[in-house]
Amino acid sequence: MTSLFNDARDFSVNELNLTVISPSPQAPIGDPLNGPIPDLASQIAIGALHDSAERCDAPKCHPETRVAVQDEIYSWIVHGDPDPAQKMVKIKWVTGPAGTGKSAIMGSVADTCKREGVLAVTFFFSSSASPDRRRKSAFIPTLAYQLARHLPGLKDPVAQAIQDDPLLFKKNLLVQMESLILTPLRRVAVESKRPGVVLVDGVDECEVEEYFDSHASPRAGESIVRTKDEDQLGILQVLRDAALDPVFPFRIVIASRPERIFRDFFNNENLKTSFAPPLTLDEKYHPNADIALFFQAKFSEIRRRYNLGPSWPSPETLATLLDQASGQFIYAATVIRYITASRHGSPHTLLDRVLKVKSTPNPILAVKWLWILQGEIPDWGPIFFNAHFLPSAFLINLLLQTEEGDADY
């Protein structure tokens, strides 16, 4: 430190008071206790991560089921498409109606990718989960947070972006993607031949964000209500734009129901070269064989738990259940949950009740009715028992679909 009395000689100072002020060192940009990175962490949807506490009971593929589907997805993640013309394509769409096991498959693929060291990012949307998993506002920050952990070299560039623009989290998806992900990627070298995969599930469950500046209407004094399609399309577009940027090294797997907005997007003739061929969960992957394995394993557990004979249920009963499932894993899972969790009867009695509703056109909804009538699904009971207070359109829509969006499909 420079002296206050340089070259001074032969003098005296009486009653001198000195106060030394040392500037506190500035916290490094990537300091985990100070600075912008905690700001980023506060903006993410923690529950959307595949291994979050919120998803501790999320469905996963039963052992030895959905093997072909998982293998095909993982092979594409690691090796790309077998067609040489598609090798550089970075986006693949996994689709199928409600109940075909998309989320379970994506969850199991995420586990495999993490185990093999190729998992970069996951985001599991859900219309029945915490608010930040139902909206797009936390989507890009959650991606950026995970990428900064996957590639530690991104931490400082990401933190710098937040420091440069504290309002970044209020910007649109395109600005956030550019500032929090693409620009930081341009500043680091991604050396791995397998940089990783981004898994995004349930985009069809993303709900609409409400804004004050609604669309202008042709008629004065009116406003046009935003729809969730617009926000879902925004997510698809920002992922496509990222995948087309050479600096973005990750492959992206998007899972959703085949609702109109997704069919139009992925089948657009002007965009089709940007996407790998879609993977549709249909009979090609033999869902009935996997559902049969699931039933056999679960009924074996029930027999052990309740000391039941090996002949229960009969092969005829299993065949009936398999026919009722019609390739939908959600039916099989709902039946097993009803038999194992209900407090109103033995496994024999409960299975008989399930079989008695076999003539209904919607067996999944029928099994849910059994829960409702016995008061074992508290969130559904008030809806049905107070149905006379609801608009008729609501009831019609509810009967047409087991999950939101099925009526459109």
C-alpha positions in Angstrom: 0.0 0.0 0.0 1.3 3.5 -0.9 2.4 5.5 2.2 0.7 8.7 3.1 4.1 10.3 3.9 6.3 9.3 1.1 9.9 10.7 1.5 8.9 12.7 4.6 11.6 13.3 7.2 12.1 15.0 10.6 8.5 15.8 11.5 6.0 14.9 14.2 2.2 14.4 14.2 0.1 14.9 17.3 -3.3 13.2 17.9 -3.4 11.5 14.5 -6.5 9.3 13.9 -6.5 7.0 10.9 -9.4 5.0 9.5 -8.3 2.3 7.0 -11.0 1.3 4.5 -10.4 -1.9 2.5 -12.7 -2.5 -0.4 -14.5 -5.9 -0.1 -13.5 -8.2 -2.9 -16.3 -8.6 -5.5 -17.8 -12.1 -5.4 -16.9 -14.1 -8.5 -19.7 -14.3 -11.0 -20.2 -18.0 -10.5 -19.9 -17.8 -6.7 -22.5 -20.3 -5.4 -23.4 -18.2 -2.4 -23.5 -14.8 -4.0 -24.1 -13.4 -7.5 -26.3 -14.5 -10.3 -26.3 -18.3 -10.2 -28.6 -18.4 -7.1 -30.9 -16.0 -9.0 -31.1 -18.6 -11.8 -31.8 -21.4 -9.3 -34.7 -19.4 -7.9 -36.3 -19.2 -11.3 -36.3 -22.9 -12.2 -39.1 -25.5 -12.0 -37.4 -27.9 -9.6 -40.3 -30.4 -9.9 -39.8 -30.7 -13.6 -36.4 -32.5 -13.2 -36.7 -36.2 -13.8 -35.3 -37.0 -10.4 -37.1 -34.4 -8.3 -38.9 -35.1 -5.1 -42.1 -34.0 -6.7 -41.8 -36.9 -9.2 -40.8 -39.6 -6.7 -44.0 -41.5 -7.6 -43.9 -40.8 -11.3 -44.5 -43.8 -13.5 -41.6 -45.7 -14.9 -41.6 -48.7 -17.3 -42.0 -52.0 -15.5 -38.9 -54.2 -15.9 -38.8 -56.0 -19.3 -41.6 -53.8 -20.7 -41.4 -51.2 -23.4 -37.9 -52.4 -24.1 -38.1 -51.9 -27.9 -39.3 -48.4 -27.6 -36.7 -47.4 -25.0 -33.9 -49.0 -27.1 -35.0 -47.1 -30.2 -35.1 -43.8 -28.4 -31.7 -44.3 -26.7 -30.1 -45.5 -29.9 -31.2 -42.4 -31.7 -29.9 -40.2 -28.8 -26.5 -41.9 -29.0 -26.1 -42.7 -32.7 -28.6 -40.5 -34.5 -30.9 -41.7 -37.3 -29.7 -44.7 -39.4 -30.5 -42.7 -42.5 -27.3 -40.8 -43.5 -29.5 -37.9 -44.7 -30.9 -37.6 -41.1 -27.6 -37.9 -39.2 -27.4 -34.2 -38.3 -31.1 -33.8 -37.3 -31.3 -33.1 -33.6 -35.1 -33.3 -32.8 -37.3 -36.4 -32.4 -41.0 -36.5 -31.6 -42.4 -39.3 -29.5 -46.2 -39.4 -29.6 -49.2 -41.5 -28.7 -52.7 -41.1 -27.2 -53.2 -40.6 -23.5 -52.5 -43.8 -21.6 -49.9 -45.2 -23.9 -47.0 -44.7 -21.4 -45.2 -41.7 -22.8 -44.2 -40.2 -19.5 -43.1 -43.6 -18.1 -41.0 -44.2 -21.2 -39.4 -40.8 -21.0 -38.7 -41.3 -17.3 -37.1 -44.6 -17.9 -35.0 -43.3 -20.8 -33.9 -40.4 -18.6 -32.7 -42.9 -16.0 -30.7 -44.8 -18.7 -29.2 -41.6 -20.1 -28.1 -40.5 -16.7 -26.6 -43.8 -15.9 -24.7 -43.7 -19.2 -23.6 -40.1 -18.8 -25.5 -38.6 -21.7 -28.4 -36.8 -19.8 -28.0 -33.1 -20.1 -31.5 -31.7 -19.4 -35.0 -32.9 -18.5 -38.3 -31.0 -18.2 -41.5 -32.9 -17.4 -44.5 -30.7 -17.9 -47.7 -31.7 -16.0 -51.1 -30.0 -15.8 -51.7 -31.6 -12.4 -48.4 -30.6 -10.7 -46.9 -27.5 -9.2 -47.6 -24.2 -11.1 -44.1 -23.8 -12.6 -44.5 -27.2 -14.3 -47.7 -26.0 -15.9 -46.3 -22.8 -17.5 -43.6 -21.9 -19.9 -42.1 -19.1 -17.7 -39.6 -21.5 -16.0 -38.8 -23.5 -19.0 -35.6 -21.8 -20.3 -34.1 -21.0 -16.9 -34.6 -24.7 -16.0 -32.8 -25.8 -19.1 -30.0 -23.3 -18.6 -29.5 -24.3 -14.9 -29.1 -28.0 -15.9 -26.8 -27.3 -18.8 -24.6 -25.2 -16.5 -24.3 -28.2 -14.3 -23.8 -30.6 -17.2 -21.1 -28.4 -18.7 -19.4 -26.5 -15.8 -17.7 -24.2 -18.3 -21.1 -22.6 -18.9 -21.5 -21.3 -15.4 -19.6 -18.1 -15.8 -21.1 -17.1 -19.2 -24.6 -17.9 -17.9 -24.0 -15.9 -14.7 -22.6 -13.0 -16.8 -25.8 -13.0 -18.9 -27.9 -12.6 -15.7 -25.6 -10.0 -14.3 -25.8 -8.0 -17.6 -29.6 -8.1 -17.7 -31.4 -8.7 -14.3 -34.7 -8.6 -16.1 -33.8 -11.5 -18.4 -36.3 -13.8 -16.7 -39.1 -11.6 -17.8 -38.1 -11.7 -21.5 -39.6 -13.9 -24.1 -38.4 -17.5 -24.8 -36.3 -16.6 -27.8 -34.4 -13.9 -25.9 -33.9 -16.2 -22.9 -32.7 -19.0 -25.1 -30.2 -16.8 -26.9 -28.9 -15.1 -23.7 -28.9 -18.0 -21.2 -28.0 -20.9 -23.5 -26.8 -20.2 -27.1 -24.5 -17.2 -26.3 -22.8 -19.0 -23.4 -22.4 -22.1 -25.6 -20.5 -19.9 -28.1 -18.0 -19.0 -25.4 -17.1 -22.6 -24.4 -15.8 -25.6 -26.3 -17.9 -28.7 -26.1 -15.4 -31.5 -26.7 -17.5 -34.6 -26.0 -18.5 -36.7 -29.0 -21.7 -37.3 -27.1 -22.6 -34.0 -25.5 -25.9 -35.1 -24.2 -29.7 -35.1 -24.7 -32.5 -32.8 -23.8 -35.7 -34.7 -22.8 -38.9 -32.7 -22.7 -42.1 -34.5 -21.8 -45.8 -33.5 -21.8 -45.5 -30.2 -23.7 -49.3 -30.7 -24.5 -49.9 -30.2 -20.8 -48.3 -26.7 -20.7 -51.1 -24.2 -19.9 -51.5 -20.7 -21.2 -49.7 -17.7 -19.6 -52.1 -14.8 -18.9 -50.9 -11.5 -20.1 -52.4 -8.0 -19.9 -51.8 -7.2 -23.5 -54.2 -9.6 -25.1 -54.4 -9.9 -28.8 -56.1 -7.0 -30.6 -59.6 -7.9 -31.9 -61.0 -6.8 -35.2 -63.9 -5.4 -33.2 -63.2 -2.4 -31.0 -63.5 -3.0 -27.3 -62.9 -6.7 -27.5 -59.9 -8.9 -26.8 -59.0 -12.3 -28.0 -58.3 -14.8 -25.3 -54.9 -16.5 -25.6 -54.9 -20.3 -25.9 -52.4 -22.8 -24.6 -51.6 -23.7 -28.2 -49.7 -20.5 -28.6 -47.4 -21.2 -25.6 -46.9 -24.8 -26.7 -46.0 -23.7 -30.2 -43.6 -21.1 -28.7 -41.8 -23.9 -26.8 -41.6 -26.1 -30.0 -40.3 -23.1 -32.0 -37.6 -22.2 -29.6 -36.3 -25.8 -29.3 -36.3 -26.1 -33.1 -34.4 -22.8 -33.5 -31.8 -24.0 -30.9 -31.4 -27.3 -32.7 -30.7 -25.6 -36.0 -28.0 -23.5 -34.4 -24.6 -25.2 -35.0 -23.4 -24.2 -31.6 -26.1 -26.3 -29.9 -24.7 -29.8 -29.7 -27.5 -31.6 -27.9 -30.2 -33.9 -29.4 -33.7 -33.2 -28.2 -36.6 -35.7 -27.6 -40.0 -34.2 -27.3 -43.0 -36.3 -26.1 -46.6 -35.3 -26.4 -50.0 -36.5 -27.4 -50.7 -36.1 -31.1 -52.9 -33.0 -30.7 -53.4 -30.7 -33.7 -50.7 -28.2 -32.8 -48.1 -30.9 -32.7 -49.2 -32.7 -35.8 -49.2 -29.4 -37.8 -45.7 -28.5 -36.4 -43.9 -31.8 -37.0 -45.6 -32.5 -40.3 -45.1 -29.1 -41.8 -43.6 -29.7 -45.3 -41.3 -26.7 -44.9 -39.9 -27.9 -41.5 -39.9 -31.7 -41.9 -36.2 -31.8 -42.7 -35.5 -30.4 -39.3 -36.9 -33.4 -37.5 -36.1 -37.1 -37.3 -39.0 -39.5 -38.2 -41.5 -39.4 -35.3 -41.9 -42.4 -33.0 -45.5 -43.3 -32.7 -46.5 -45.6 -29.8 -48.8 -48.0 -31.7 -49.2 -51.7 -32.3 -45.7 -51.9 -33.9 -44.3 -51.9 -30.4 -46.6 -54.7 -29.2 -48.1 -52.9 -26.2 -50.4 -55.8 -25.3 -47.5 -58.1 -24.7 -45.9 -55.6 -22.4 -49.2 -55.0 -20.6 -49.6 -58.7 -20.1 -46.1 -58.9 -18.5 -47.1 -56.0 -16.2 -50.4 -57.7 -15.2 -48.6 -61.0 -14.5 -45.9 -59.3 -12.3 -48.4 -57.2 -10.4 -50.9 -59.9 -9.7 -48.0 -62.1 -8.6 -47.1 -59.4 -6.0 -50.8 -59.2 -4.9 -50.9 -63.0 -4.5 -47.8 -63.0 -2.3 -49.1 -60.0 -0.2 -52.6 -61.6 0.5 -51.5 -65.3 0.4 -53.7 -66.1 -2.6 -53.6 -69.2 -4.7 -51.6 -69.3 -7.9 -54.7 -69.8 -10.1 -56.0 -66.2 -9.3 -56.8 -64.5 -11.5 -57.7 -67.0 -14.2 -56.2 -66.9 -17.7 -59.7 -65.9 -19.0 -59.8 -62.9 -16.6 -56.3 -61.8 -17.7 -57.4 -62.0 -21.3 -60.5 -59.9 -20.5 -58.3 -57.2 -18.8 -55.9 -57.2 -21.7 -58.7 -56.8 -24.1 -60.1 -53.9 -22.1 -56.7 -52.2 -21.9 -56.6 -51.9 -25.7 -53.0 -51.1 -25.6 -53.3 -48.4 -22.9 -51.0 -48.8 -20.0 -53.0 -46.3 -17.9 -55.8 -48.8 -17.8 -53.6 -51.5 -16.4 -52.0 -49.2 -13.9 -55.4 -47.9 -12.8 -56.8 -51.4 -12.3 -53.8 -52.5 -10.2 -53.8 -49.3 -8.1 -57.5 -49.8 -7.4 -57.1 -53.4 -6.3 -54.0 -52.7 -4.1 -55.0 -49.4 -2.6 -58.8 -49.6 -2.1 -60.1 -50.0 1.4 -63.4 -51.5 0.3 -63.0 -55.2 -0.3 -60.6 -58.1 -0.9 -58.6 -58.4 -4.1 -61.2 -60.9 -5.3 -64.1 -58.5 -4.7 -62.3 -55.5 -6.2 -61.3 -57.4 -9.3 -64.9 -58.6 -9.8 -66.1 -55.0 -9.6 -63.6 -54.0 -12.3 -64.8 -56.9 -14.6 -68.4 -55.8 -14.2 -67.8 -52.6 -16.0 -66.2 -54.3 -19.0 -69.1 -53.3 -21.3 -68.5 -49.6 -20.9 -67.0 -47.8 -23.9 -64.4 -46.2 -21.7 -63.0 -48.7 -19.2 -60.4 -46.3 -17.8 -63.1 -43.8 -16.9 -65.3 -46.6 -15.5 -62.5 -47.7 -13.1 -62.1 -44.1 -12.0 -65.9 -44.1 -11.3 -65.4 -47.0 -8.9 -62.9 -44.9 -7.0 -65.2 -41.9 -7.0 -68.3 -43.7 -5.9 -66.4 -45.1 -2.9 -65.0 -41.7 -2.1 -61.4 -42.7 -2.7 -60.4 -40.0 -5.2 -61.1 -36.8 -3.2 -60.3 -34.5 -6.1 -62.8 -36.1 -8.4 -65.7 -36.7 -6.1 -66.9 -33.1 -5.7 -66.8 -32.7 -9.5 -69.3 -35.5 -10.1 -71.4 -35.2 -7.0 -72.0 -31.5 -7.7 -72.4 -31.9 -11.4 -75.7 -30.0 -11.6 -73.7 -26.8 -10.9 -71.4 -27.3 -13.9 -72.0 -26.3 -17.5 -73.1 -29.2 -19.7 -70.1 -28.6 -22.0 -67.8 -29.4 -19.2 -69.4 -32.7 -18.5 -69.4 -33.7 -22.1 -65.7 -32.9 -22.4 -65.0 -34.8 -19.2 -66.7 -37.9 -20.5 -65.0 -37.7 -23.8 -61.5 -37.7 -22.4 -59.6 -39.3 -19.6 -56.9 -36.6 -19.8 -57.0 -33.0 -21.0 -56.8 -32.9 -24.8 -58.0 -36.4 -25.6 -61.2 -35.0 -27.1 -59.2 -33.2 -29.7 -57.3 -36.3 -30.6 
